[in-house]
Amino acid sequence: VQLQASGGGLVQAGASLRLSCASSGSTFSGYHMSWFRQAPGKEREFVAVISRSGHSTSYAGSVKGRFTISKDNAKDTVYLEMNSLKPDDTAVYYCAAGRTYSTRRTDYDYWGQGTLVTVSS
């Protein structure tokens, strides 16, 4: 599975962004898909996960109510809609694919290259 993340950029606090992660090379619908992020000097942390079917989602407490993960199996793409962005959301965002519905980064086998989101105050 090859993953390509896009959609990052520089925005002001309160703005919105939508990240995309396009998949190729394997059966997209067979994987649970997630987003993680890594801020400068910090460890990579879980943001959101969506199940293979798209019927189940989970979020980190810090983003719940502001971010929405979704997927389009027909387009082999997973999205992360981010609203009410805060400076603390500044990070490189990574999409990942795995066989386990999990919030742990070690459960994911395939990773995209990351897209930078910078939120200014």
N, C-alpha and C positions, 0 to 999 in steps of 0.2 A: 504494500500500500504506500503510495506517495501522497503526501499532503502539502498543499500550498496555501498558506495563510495570507490574507491581504485585508486592506481597509483601515489600517492604522493611520495615525496622523497627529497633528498638534491642534488641540481645541482648548477653549476656555472652560472653566468650571461651570457646570450646569448644562453643558452642551451634550449632544448625543453622537454616537458613532455606531456603525454596524460593521462588524468583522465577518469575513467569509473564510471558509476553509474548503477548498476543492480537493476532492480525492480522485485518484486514478490508480489503476493497476490491480485492483481486486474488487470483491463484492462489497461495496460500501454499506449496503443494508445489513451485512453480517456483523458489523462492529458497533459497539457503544462508542460514542464520540464525546470528547470533553474539551474544555478550555482550561488552561493553566496560565499563570502569569509569574513573571519574575522581575521584581524591582531591583534597582542598583544596590548591590551589597546584601541582598536578601536571597533566601532560598526560593525555589520555584514553588508556588502554592496553587492549590485547587481553586477554580472559579465556578465551573458548572459542568454538568454531565447530562447527556440525553441518551436514553436507551435505544437499542437497535430499532425498535418499533416506533419510537418517537412518543410513546405514551407516558413515559416516566422521565422526570427531570429532577435534579437536585442542585442546590446552589450553596456557595459559601455564605456565611452569615453577613459578611461585609458587603455583598452585592445583592442579596435577596431583596426583591421588590424594585430593583433598579435595572438589573440585567435579565435578559431573556435568551435562552438557548433554543434553537429550533433546527430542523434539518429537512432537506428536500431530497428524498431518495432518488427521485427522477433525475435530479441534477448532480447527484453525488456530492452534495455540499451541505456543510453545517454552518450555522450563523450564530453570532453573538450580538444581540442588540443591547447597546449600553446607553442608558439614559441617566440624567442627573449626575454626570461625571464629576469626580472630585480629584483634587491633586494627588490624593493617596492612591488613585487608580492608575497612576503613571507606572508603566511597566512594559516589558516585552510580553506579548500574548502569544501563547502556543496552542495549537490544536493537537489533539492526540486521538488515536484509535486503539481500541483494545477489545478483548473477548470478555472482559469482566466489567460489570457495572460498578464503578468504584470511584472514590475520591482520592485514591492514592496514586501518585505518579508512577510508582513501580509496577502498577498493574497495566500500564499502557505500553504497547509494543512499537507503535509507530508515531512519529512526531513530525510536525511541520517545522519550518525554519524560523517562525516567529515574526510578528509584526509589532512595531513600536507604537505605543499610545502614550502621548504626552499631554497632560492636562495642566494648564496654567491657572494660577489663582487670580 
